[in-house]
């Protein structure tokens, strides 16, 4: 799909009656703000560190679940960055505008910081001060750091469980956190869940804003955001379940769905610590990008939703391979993102090259016996894109490729094969799949159904169906992945357990038990 022009999109939303404000439309300022209640109810966050800077975020929302509770005026907000938690040694300060037409969100792109060190930051306005957040910069481009510690998580359905895993994550010694999508769920509320979503399935800009605000009021999520810089990308539920490009789950008219997608993308930007380059333009937003940590690691953050073609092989999401799933024109990345990724991988000086993305890349046969059935929402529905990438890995032009994946609410460790249809073919990369934070409820360690699936998939090294996240230690000679789980999410205060640990050795694709 070609991006819509601003004029075309504004014409389309005028037809549908949607209300989406473009940055800069509101020009007046609230000069002496006085808040009736605390404005920093959604906490603070930082993201996308470089060797000399980082993105800082907050949003002014004294009434977060009912539109924010702010007047339709811009607000000037002070920010400071310091070398200590008490903020006594300030190294950077400035002001930023919280625009009314971006829900009074604040995105500050700080530069001029020292590389590879921790900083603390805070926002202030109208006599109120935000919580203090902690962040850090990346090492210089030519540096060879000894280690990097990061975690990755996804799928945090608010209704289906508590975010206790984030509380444990916030207590870890991490440098970075990746969120691989499904930050919110768009579904209507269900009364018999652990917690309650507000009203109907969300569709409008106001809906998405209120739903994102609901999730961000969670104190454990706020603590994890405040403890480390994050790197975020979206999957489907930030907009609509299983959407593919301009195609919605229920095949709504394209104009109506693109209006909805524009609202969802704008609200996501407003609530995430993203750079201005990711600000949506109507229903389009550039979110794929790379981040380097010296010569130790380069991360490639992908978008497997916005540019994909429709899922193949009929209306059923699980199906045998069909000609459409093998079509070279079917794509999960889109041509431009695919070219960018291959170019980045080919020219990377990093020892470790890590893809942070959404859906399972390895084939996973879901049918017992001779029949083969795969989820067509995953890379198995887009075999040509997967083959191009696996061929690149097999060529040896990129050192130590590792794929991080979310989406499927369960833990997996998988060998990626040169030929996905031949389990005896050479292993060319490792895929680490993390479970959900809360989606799916308490879960089980290993169900009978999934035990049968494992027998059909010899390239799978590990599976677990409980909730949690994956914590990784990356060094020059190995990557160690710890699968952290909580036994339950239906009640608060669950303990943290390391269910399994796996090692990927430098120069040897494939994971082994630690």
Secondary structure, DSSP 8 states (H G I E B T S, - for coil): -----HHHHHHHHHHHT-----TTS---B-TT---SS-S-TT-EEEE---SS-EEEEEE--TBTTTTBS--SSBEEEEEEEESSTTS-SEEEEEEEEEBGGGTTEEEEEE-S--SS-EEEEEEEETTEE---EEEE----TT---SEEEEEEE----GGG---HHHHHHHTS--SEEEE-S-SS------TTSSS---SS---SHHHHHHHHHHHHT-HHHHHHHHHSEEEE---STTTSTT-BTTB-TT---HHHHHHHHHHHHHHHHHHS---GGG--BTTB----EEEEETTTEEEEE--SSTT-----SSS-SEE---HHHH-TT--SS-HHHHHHHHHHHHT---SEEEEE-SS--S----SSSS---EETTSGGG-HHHHHHHHHHHHHT-SSSEEEEE-SSSSEEEEEEESSTT-TTS-EEEEEEE---SSTTTTEES--HHHHHHHHH-TTEEEEEEEEEEEEEEEESSEEEEEEEEES-SSSS---EEEEEEEEEETTEEEEEE-
